[in-house]
Amino acid sequence: MTTTRTMPRLLVGGAILAIVVAACGGGASTAPTKAPTATPAASAAATPDAMAALVTAAKAEGGLTTIALPKAGWCDYAKLMAGFTAKYGIPINDLNPDGSSQQEVDAIKANKDNKGPQAPDVIDVGLGFGPTAIADKIIAPYKVSTWADIPDSAKNADGYWYGDYYGVLSFETNTDVVKNVPADWSDLLKPEYKGQVALSGNPVKSNQAISGVWAAAFANGGGADNVQPGLDFFKKLNGAGNFVPVIAGKATVAGGETPVRITWTYNGLGDKDALAGKNNITVAVPKTGRFGGMYIQAISAYAPHPNAAKLWMEYIYSDEGQNIWLGGYCNPIRYDAMAKAGTLDPAAKAKLPDTSGAFLPTLDQITAATKAISTGWPTTVGVVVPDK
């Protein structure tokens, strides 16, 4: 397999993700149930009658608990959650909106016997967390009715997890504070960026932050199987006083605490829209080290609201849900199928940035890189980025 490939605005088809899917036993649950099962079967909403039954069962559960879904930015999740509630009358309890993928997984483990509001029904995590979640037996299989539109390379064959959207790492810059917008990774080392550059997570446990370190490796002589140059880069960045050891977000960018934020394109562009009229934000995809990352969805094996969880999946993988993600600058997983069917929102499609030449890692590469970066950060960079 090659270590680089072009990633245009399409996700699948001619530009299909080169992701190795780990085949595991079990399959998808068949109908509304009191708890997710591991019984092999087809989608619970494969027919209109089955969908109607699922809606009834989900409404009877009275709610849905998500986790780490930011209310602002990030694929326009606020609109997605509001749309789900408006359509089905099911309220959403979103835990820890700024949480990391690891914290999502930890929340399931910590609440296995808890059917209260702190137990998540569904998770949205980095691809590398899928296989471990299966191994830990904390997620349950379910195949949405649009399952066939999700490329085989972007889903677990038995329905335990499936890709939802991807973005590319970029530099979100507050130009009210920063005169020159960095155009490439090497620019971040310049003295003019002293005390201004931050990651969007803890590089020991956040998928987005780990991806940021990995992307820097590509721009500094590393690659798919060599992340050390990325760690070395951040050691230099920290040594120069340019790196700010906090988790950057919209508020820290707007306030000038971290005026240069390394983040996914959809986060930066979402912040640009949200801060329009208050701050001038520019989002630049670096010239080198272009790195794409896909996130995945899964249902907790201990979900207090298993049917609401399934209905949530049906909603976000519907044309309506996928177009909301597209409107939030995320490339939805069903992009090709919807393009062929003519159901993509043309205005949202036109707003996606050029991300050509971005690298898309395989699952095996993600697993290895995640381990190398999370363990190598404390010894190489040696600075703690506290969790929020």
N, C-alpha and C positions, 0 to 999 in steps of 0.2 A: 504493500500500500504506500502511496506517496505521502509525503509529510506536509504538503501544501496543496490547496485547491481553491478555486475561485468560488466565492459565495455572493452571487448577485441577490436581488431582492426575492427571488424565488427560493423556497426552502427545499422542495422536492423535485421529482421529475428529472430534468437534465442536470439539476444542481443538487441531487439528493445527498443527504447527510451520510458521511462515511462513519457510521456508528455501529460498533459491534454489539449485537443484542444478545444478552445472556438468556438462554432458554432455561426455564425452570418448570417444575411440576405444577399441577393444578390448572385452574382455568377460571373463567368468569362466572359470576353468580347469575342465576336465571330469572329471578323475579323479586318483587319487594319482600324483604325478610326482616326479621328482628335484629339480625346481625349479619355482616358480610360473611360469606362462606368461601371455601376454596374448591367448590364443586365445579368441574369443567362444564361449560355451557356457553350459550350465546348471550347477546345483550338482553338486559331486562326490558328494554324499550324498543324491541325490534319491530313491533306492530303498534298501530294506533291504540288498540285495546290495552296492550301491555304498558304503553306510555301513560294512558289514563289511569291505570291501576297504580303505577309508580307515583304519579302526581298525588293521588289520593293518600297513599301510604306516607309520602313525604310530608304532606300537610298535617297529617295526624301526629307526626313527631314534634311539630311545633317550632322547629328552628334548625339552624345549621351553624356549626362552629368551624371557622377557618382559622388560619394562623399565618402570621408574617406576610399579610397582604396590605401593603401601604395604601393609605386612603388617597394620597396624591402621587402623581407620576406613576411609574412602574406599570406600563401597559394599560393605563386607565382602569385599574381594578375598581376604583370608586364607582365608575359608571357600570361596570360589570356586576358588582354586588347590588347596586341599586336596581339594575335591570332584572336581576333574578328575583329580588324581593317584590318588585312591582308586578312581575308576571305571575308569580306563584303565591304571593302573600306570606312567604316564609322569611322571618327575620334572620339576619346574620350576626353572629357574635364573632368578631375578628380579634383573635388574641395576638399580642406582641407584634404590632404592625411593622416594626423595624427589625424583627428577628432574623437570624441567619438560618440556613438550611439545617445545620447541626442542631440548632435550638428547636426547630420543628420536629425533628426526629426524636430529640430528647423529651419533648413534651408528650409524645405518644407513649414512650417508655415509662415516663413518670406517672402517667394517668391510666395505666392499663385497667385498674380496678375502679376508676373514677368515672362516673357517668354525669358528672356535673359540668359547669361551664368552662373548666380549665382543660377539658379533654378535646383535642381537635378531631374533627371528622375527616378532614382532607388536608393534604399537604401539597405544596408547590416548591420543589427543591431542585438543586443542581443534578444533572444527569448522574454524576458519580455516586450519589446517595441511593440510587435505585437498587443495585445489587445487594448492598449491605442491608437495606430495609427488608428485602426478601429473605436474606439469610437470617436476620433477626426475627422474622415472622411477625412483623408489625404492620404490614399492609395486606389488603385483601384484593383479589382480582375482580375486575369488572370491565366489560367491553361496551363502550358507548355505541349507539346505533350508527354513528358515522365512522366506525372502526376501520372500514375498508379504505377510507380516504387518508388514513395515517400511514405513512410509508413503513414497511416492515423494519427498516433500519432505525426507526425512531420510536419503537415500542417493544415492550416485552411480549413475546409471542402468546403468553397465557393471560395477558391483561392485568398484570400486577402494577405496571406503570406505563405511561405513554407521554411522548413529547407534546408540548403545548405551544411554545413559541421560542424564538431566539433573538438575540441582539448582538452587537459588536462593541467591544470596549472603545471608549472615546474619552476626550478631555472636555469636561464641562467647565467653562471658565466665566467668572464674573468679571466682565470688562470694565465695570465701574472701579474695580480694585486693581486689576491686572492690565497693564497697557498693551502688552504683546501676547496674543493667544499662542500657546505652544502648539506647534504643528507636528512634532514628532517626539519620541521618547527621550532622545538626547537633549532636547530643549529643556526638559525638566531639571537638568543638572546645572543650568545657568544660575549665576548669583542673583539675578533679578527675581527668581522664584523662591527665595529664601523664606521659610515659614509659610508656604502657600499650598503645598501639594499633599493630598491625602487620598487614601483608598476608601471604598464604600463599605468596608466591613473589616472584621478581624481576620488577618491572613492565616490564622491558625485553624479557623473553623468556618469562615464565610466563603461560599463558592465564588461570589463575585470578586472578593479580594484575592483569593487564590488565583483566579483567572487573570487578574491584573498583574500579578507577579510573573505568571507564566507568559503573558503577552510581552512583558519587558524582556524576557529571556530570548524570544524570537528576534527582537530588535537589537540584541546584543550578542549575537553569535551562537545562541542556544537553539533549541527546537523542541519537537514533539517529545523527545526522550532525553532532553537535557535542560532541566530547569535552573541549574545552578547560576547561570549568567543573570537570570532574573533576580535571584536572591542577592547576588553581588551588586546588581544595579541599585536595589533598594538600600543596601548597606552604604553605597556611595551617596545616595540621595539623603539618607539620614545623617551621614557624616558631614555632608555639606550644610546641614541645617535646613534643607528644603522640605523634608518630609515632616508632616504634622501627624503625630500618633493618636488620632481620634477617628471615629467612624464618621465619615463625611456624609452629609445629606443636604437636602434643599435649604434647610435653615442655616447650616454652617457655611454653605456657599453664598447665600444671600447676605449673611451677616459679616462676611469677610474673614471668618475664622479659617476656612479652607476654600479660598477663592478658585483653586484648581482641583477639581474632583475627578478621579479616574472611575468611570462608571459606564454601564451599558448605555448604548445610544438612546434607548427608549426612556431611561431615567433622565438623562440630560435634556432631551427634547421636551419631555413632560415638564421638567422644571422651568425650561425656557418659556413655555406657554403659561405656566402658573405664575411666574414672576414678572410677566410682561407688564410694563407700566411702573414697576417698582425697581427692578434690576435689569441690566442688560446682560443677557447670557448668550454665549457662543458655544456651540458644540462641534468639536473637530474630531474626525476619525484620523488617527495617526497615519503618517505616510508608510511607516514600517511597523512590523509587529502587530498587524491587524489580526484580531482574535475573536472568533464567534463562540457563543455559549448557548446551549439549549437547556431549558428547564423542563421538568417533568411533573405530572400530576399523579397522585395515588390516593387511595382511600384507606384510612386507618382500619386495621383489623379489629380495633376496639371501639369503633365509632359509636357514640351514643345515638346518633341520628343516621343510621346506615342508608335509609332510603332517600333522605334529603341529600346525602353525600352523592348518591348515584344520580339524582336529579340535577345536582350542581354540575356534575360531569357532562350530562346530556346538554345542559344549557351552554357551558363554555365551549363545547365542541360543535355546537350548532352554527349555522351561518351567522346568526345574530351575535353569538358570543365571539366567534372568530373575527368578525368585522370590528367589534369593540376593541379587541387587542390590536388589530391593524390600525385603528384610529389612535391608539396609544403608542404608535411607532414600533410595535412589535411585529415580527414576521410570524404569522400564525402557521401552525403545522399543516393545516389543510389548504394552504395557499394554492398549490397547483390544481387540486381538484375543484376549488372554488373559481379559479381563473378559467378553467375549462368550461365550467357550468355558467360562467358569467355572473357570479354572485358576489364577487369582491366589490367593496366600496371603492370606486375609482378615485375619489378625492383623497381618501386615506392612503391609498396605494401610492399616489403621486408624491406624498410627503416623506416617504422613506428615503434616508440618505444613501449615498453611494458607499457600499461596503465591499467592493470588488477586491479579490485577492485575500480575503480573510481566511484564516486557518480554522478548520473544524476538527476537533480532536475525536478520536475513537473512545469508546468506553474504557478499554484497557489503558489507553494513554491517560485518561482522566484519573483513573484509579491510582496509577503510579505517580502522576504529578501531584495529586492532592496529598498523598502520603509524604512525598519528598518536600513539598513546600511547607506543609503544616508542621513537620518535624524540623525542617531546616531553618525556618524563620527565626526561632529563638536563638539558635547557635550562630547563624550567619549575620542576621540583621541586629538581633539582640535588643529590640525595643518592643514594649508591650502596647498593643492597641486594645484598650479596655472595651468590653462589651457595654452596650448601652443599658 
